[in-house]
């Protein structure tokens, strides 16, 4: 609330955010037991504050949620449009979370409520591409606030020989999007099938990187069709992976104490055999020992190191108690190996045959150890390599030219989510999520991140002029022939995907539509 101690309060203020609010006067304000003579006033919005959020993944949805709450708290009428390039919402919850992690996907139930609650001021506009159907400049002309929350759509690269020239070298992001049924990555299946061949049970795969995405990829490759039938993985994956690949090696430059994976994902690998997936989990004791430098031991004894201590314990137990009989399928977790180059097949120089890695050793102080090459090399056979060393943001047209994008980091330059002031008839520009901080954290990390951006937005709105909004985005998109998928249209897509007649089993949550044309037909557009 905004209070004043002026003796009389009437009319409306200047044409700022407060200016477009009616003042309701009270005869007195009691604070700390004292009476203030005069009038105490709170403002109520007499205009609509329009907000566009580009991206409907976790960062976009959380930003919409907390911004709606902030506006309602200030008794300001707001209208929040969430724009999504695909006809379906929820971003990486739909196309990034592993299919055998349904408990993680449940967060979309909370996001669904944002669009369906009777008091919600949040709308969904799917199948709208910013930079093609509508420019960022036009969005800023139409809205008081524009928030970029479309995540990371590219990858960090290794920059080693063979990465861009050999078939069979892909990013983990592409592979994950493919098995999750993302319409833009259906073609990746042909590349995976070509690499694994007719019998994946004889194929070798190397996953480079040791975050949770890398472990997800290895688990999916090992489980194959039999282990994933009751999930929402795309059905076109099964003829390619069949019953799983022979060997998957997850390779990291540093030691196990520096690995980015969590114990949940690690434990799932150790349980593959016990859960009937006929897969041995193998870790080498000598690599664990080599990574246990004095600096690493100090890291284990540092404050907040309990998760790393549990990981160290679990890995040492796995190394000390290998299965008596190895299974036909294996997952190897390898440490202190730095990929140096991708080796071509001798008979077909266009195809991958192996990953050549240099043995490393750790040097440096606790918390900042680096992997240093030793000059010793190891060849790991591989027909498929998945690079999982981090996602990277991509700029919308006009962002780089304006100097608002850090191309090296792949993030929009910002201060607590604020990118650019409202000026010259343009709404303020903000950012949230991975595009703001880089690709780090879990889904829940976006909560604090979104709240931080919302604080910046509400502070700026205190002194920002609100537009009269003579033209609407809906009108422009209709004029341009864009088939906008609103929430009711998306619900028709959802109903089609969850139709029992389409599903492989009663347990399968949904059979995803994997082309935009299919989605639009299901949406009756």
N, C-alpha and C positions, 0 to 999 in steps of 0.2 A: 504494500500500500504506500501511497505517496501522501505525505501530510504537509500542511502549511499552517503557520500561526498568524496569517493575515486576519484582520478583524472581520473581513467580509469576503466571501468567495462566491462568485457568480460567473455564468457564461462558460466559454471554452477557452482553452489555452491556444498558443500559436500552433502552426501546422507542423508540429513534430509528432513523435509517437505519443507523447502525453497530450499534444495539442489536439489530437483527434479523439479525445476522451472527454466525456461529460464529468463534471465535478459534482459530487454529492456532499453537501456540507453538513457538519455536525456542530452543535453549539459549543462543545468543549472536548478536550482530550485529557484524560487523567493518565499521567505517567509517573511512576515511582511515588505515588501518593500525593503528587502536586497537581493543582488545577491550572491548565493553560487556557487563558481566555482567548477567545477568537474562534475560528472555525477549523475543524480537521476534515480534510477532504481525501477521498479515494477516487481513483479514476476507473471508469468503465468504458470499454472500447465501443465506439460508435461506427467503426469501420472494420473491415476484415484484413488481417495481416496474412498475406499469402506467402507460402513457403513451398519451394520445390526441392525434393531430395532425390538425387540421381543415384540409384542403386537400391535394391530391396533386400540385400543380404542382412546379416546381423548388424553391421554398423549403421546401415540406413534405417532399419526397423527400430533399433534402440534410440537413434537420434530422433526419429518421429515420435516415439513414445515419450521421451523425456521433454521434448520441446512442446508437445501438446500439453503435458502436465504443467510446464512452466507458464505457458500462455493462459491456461485456465486458472492457475493460481493468481495471476495478475488480472483476472477477469477481462481478458482481451479475447475477442473473437478471432480465431485463427482457422486457416484452411491449409492443410498440408497435403500436397500431391507427391506421391512416391513413384518415381519414374523407373521403369525397368526395360532393358533392351530385349529380354526374352518375354514371351507371353506368360511365363510362370514366375512366381516370386521366390524369395528366400535365398538366392545366391548360392554360396558354398554349403549351406545347410542341405540343399537339394543336390548340388553337383560336386561337392567336395568332401563331405563327411562319408566315411567308409560305410558301405551298405550293411555290414554286420555290426554297426554301432547304432541301432535304432533308438537307444536311450538318449543319444546325443541329438538326434534329429527331432526329438520331442519338443525342442524349443520352438519349433515352427507352430505349435499349438498356441503358444503365447503370442507369437507374431500375428497369427490369424485373428486373434481377438482384437488387435489394433484396427483391423479393417471391418470387423463385424459388430463391434459393440455399438449399441444404439446411440450412445452419446459421443461416438468417435467423430473427429473432424479430419480423419486421415483417409485419403483415397488412393487406390492403386491404378496406375496407368502403365500397362504392360505393352510390349511390342513397340516401344518408342525408343529410338536411338538418338541420343544427344550427339550432335556433330553431323548427323545425316538428316533426320526428320525435323530437327529443331536445333539451332545453334546455341552455344552457351551464351553468347551475346543476347540472343532473343529471350532466353530464359531469364536473364538478369533484367531485361526490360519489362518482362511480364510479372515478375515476382519481387517481393520485398527482400526475401532471403533465398539464396540458392546454396545447397549443401552437396558437395561431391562425396559420394560414399560408394563408389562402384568397385572398390577393391583393386586387386592386382591381376592384370590380364597378360602378363608376360613372365619371363624367367631370367634369373641370373645364369650366366654362362661360365663354363670352366675355362674356355679359350685354350683348348689343347688340340693337337692334330687329330683329325678324323671326326670331330664333333659335328661339323656342318656338312661333311661330305659322304659319310657312310650311312646306308640304310640300317635301321636297327638301333639308332641312337635317338632317343626321344626324351622329352622332359617328363618328370613324374606328374606335373600338372596336366599335361595332355592325356597321359594314361588314366589318371583318376577321372578326368572329365569324360573320357570315353566309357569307362566301365560304369559311370553313373548316368549315362544316357544324355549327356549334354548335346543339343542339336549341332553345335559347331564342331564337334569332335567325333562324329560317327565314323568319318573316314580313317581315323587312327586305327581302327580295327583291322583294316587291310595291311597296314604297316606292321602291326603286332603279329598278325597271322603269317605274314611273309617271313618275319624274323624267327618265330617259334616253329614254323613248319607244320607238317601234318601230324606230328606226334610231339606235343609239348613235353611229354614224359621223358624225352631225351634231350631237352633244351636246357641251356644255362643262361641265367640272367644275372646282371650286376646292377644293383641299385646304389647310386653314389650319393652319399649324404646320410645323416643319422638323426633326422627329426622324426616326428610321429608319422608324417606323410610317407617317408621312406619305409617305415615298418608296416604301415597300412598296405602299401604296394606289395611288399614281400608276403604278407599274410594272404592277400587276395590271390596272388600267383600260386601259393601253396595249396590253398583250399580248393580252387577250381569250382566246377559246376556243382558237384555233390555237396560241397560245404557252404554254398551260397544260394541254393535254390529257393530258400524261404525268405530271402531278403529282397530289397527293391533294386538290385543290380539289373542292368539292362539284359534282356534275354539274348541279344546278339553276342554277348560275351562268351556264352557257354560253348559254341562250336569252335571258338578260338582257343580258350584256355583248357577246355575239356576237363580232365581230372587233375589238372595242376602241372606245374613245370618240375623238372627233375631237380634243379639246384638254383637257389637264389642266394647271392652273396651281397650283404649290406655293408658297404665300405665307408670308413671314415678316416680323416687325416689325423685326428688326435685320439686320445684314449677314451676308455669307457666312462671315466669320471667327467669328461667334458661333453659327452654325448647329449644331444638336445631332446632325445626321446624321454617319455615318462614311464614310470614303472607299470602302469596299466597296459600300455601297448607292448612293453617288453614281456610282461607275464603272459600275454596272449600268445606270443611266439613260443614260449617255453611249454605251453599247454597244448600245442597243436597235435602232438601224438596222443596224449591222454584223452583228447576230445574226439578221437577217431579220424583225424585227417591224414594219418599215415605219413607224418612228416617229422623228421629228426631236427632238433635245434642244436646247433654246434657253435661253441665259442672256445677259443684257444686260451689255455691258462697262461702260456708264455706272453701273449699279447696283453693280457690283464696285468701281468707282472711288469712288463716293460712300461706300461702306462702309469704304474703306481710309483711315480717319482716322489721325492721328498715334498715337492711343491704340491703334487696331487694329494698326498696324505694330509697336508695342511688344509687343502680345500675340503677334504672329508671331515675335518675337525672344526671347520669354520661354523659360525652361527648360521642357522637355517639350512644346514647341509644334510638333514635327515633323509630327504628323498634320494640323494646321491648315495648315502650309506646303504639304503635299502637296495638300490640298483646294484651296487658293488657286491653285496651279499648274495643277491639272486644270481648274478652272473658267475660268481665263484662257485656257487652250488651246482650250477649247470655244467661248468667246466670240470668239476670234480666227480660228477655223476653222469657220465654219458650213457646213452641207451646201450644195452648189451648187444642188440642187433640193430644196425642202421636200417632206416626205412628207404623205400625207393625214392622218396622226395626228401630234400634237405634244405634248411635255411641256415646260412652261416652268417654270424655277426662278426665282422672283421674290423680291427682297429689298427691305427698307425700305418695306414696305407694311403698314399696320395696318388690319384690317377695322373699319369704322365701323358698317355696317348691312347687312342683307340686303334687297334690293329685290324687290318683288312683280311678277309678270307683269301687264301692262296689261289683258289680256283675262280672266285668271283670278287674282284677287287672293289666292288661297290658295296659289299656286305660286311658287317661286323663279325669278327671272329674271336677277339679277346680284348680285355682291358689291361694295359700295362701299368702297374702301380709301383711307385717308389716307396720303400720302407722309410718311415720317419721316426724321429725321436722328439720328445718334448723338452723344450728349453724355456726358461723364463720364471717369473715369480708366480705365486699362487693367484689364481683368478685371471692371469694373462699369459698363460703358457701358449707357445706357438709350436707348430709342427715343422721340424727342420729335416730336410732330406739327408739320407745317409749314403746315397749312391748305390744301394742294393735294390734290385728290382724283382718283381714277381708278376708272372703272367696268369691272369684269371680268365678262363674260357668264358665267352659270352656271345650269344647270338642276338641278345637284346640288352641294351643298357638304358636305365632310367636315371636321369639327372635330377636330383632332389636337393639342391643347395639353396633354395629360396625363391620365392616369387618376386615379381617386380611390377610396379605400377606403370601405366601407360598414360600419357597426357592426352586430353581432349584437344581437338583443333583450336588453336588460338592461345592455349595455355603456355606453351613453350615460348612463343613469340613475346608474350607479355612478361617473361622473366619470372613466372610464378611456379615453375616446375624444376625440381632438382633431378635432372636426367640420370645422374650417376646413382643416386639412391632410389629413384623411381617413386618419389613422393612429391606432393604439392607443398610448396614452401608456406609455412603457417606459423602463427603464434597462438598456442592454445586453440587451434582449430580455425582461427581467423586468417583469411587469405587476402581479402581486399575489401576496402570500405565501400559503403553505398555512396555513389556519386554520379553526377551527370545523368540522372534518371535510371541508373542501374542499381539493382538490389545488391546487398552485401553478399560476398562470396566466402564460403566456409568449407571445411573438409572434415571428414570423420573416418575412423577405421584404419585399415592398412594403408590407404592412400595418404593418410595423415602421419602415421608413426612408422610405417614399414611393416612387412609381413611377419608379425610376431604375436605370440599369445594364443589363447584359446577363445572360443566364442564369448565367454563371459568377460574377457578382457575388454571387449567393446563397450561394456556398460559404463565403466569409469571414463573411458575415452569419449563416449557420446555425451555424457554429462558435462565434461570439460568444454566441449564445443558448444553445448547449449548455454552454458554460463556466458561464453563470449557473445553468443547471439543476443541473449536477453539484455546484456549490458549495452550493446550497440543500439538495440531497438529503443532504448530509453530516449535517445536523441535523434532518431532516424525519421525522416519523412515517409509516411505511408502512401503508396500509390493509389490512384483512383481506379486502376484496373479496367480500362475501357475495353480491352481485348483479352480474350481468354486463350489459354493454351489449347483447350479442347476445340475451340473454333478454328484455330490455325491448323491443327492436325487434321481435322475433318476436311478443311479446304484443300489440304495437300494429299488427301487420299490415304492417310495412315489408318490402318485397322487397329484401333486402340482396344486393348483387352482390359476392360474394367473388372472390378472384383466379381460381379455376377457372371461375367464371361469366363473368368478363371475358374469359378466354381463348376462350370460345365466341363472344363478340362479335367478338373479334379475328379468329378463324377465318372468321367470316361476312364481315367487311369485306375480308379479303385473298383471298377465294375468287376464283380466276381467272375464273369465269363472271360475276362482278359487275363486273369491271374493264373500263375503256375500251380499255386496251392492256396489253401485257406489262410495260411500263415503269412503269405507274401503281402506286404502293405499295399503295393500298387505296381502296375506294369506301366512304366513311363512311356509317354509319347516321345519320340526321339527326332521329330522333324517339326519345324515351325509351321509348315503347311498343315500337317496333321493336327497340330494344336489349334490353329485358327479354324479348321473345319469343326473340331470338337467344340470350340467356343461359339460356333454358329456365326462366324464373321466371314 
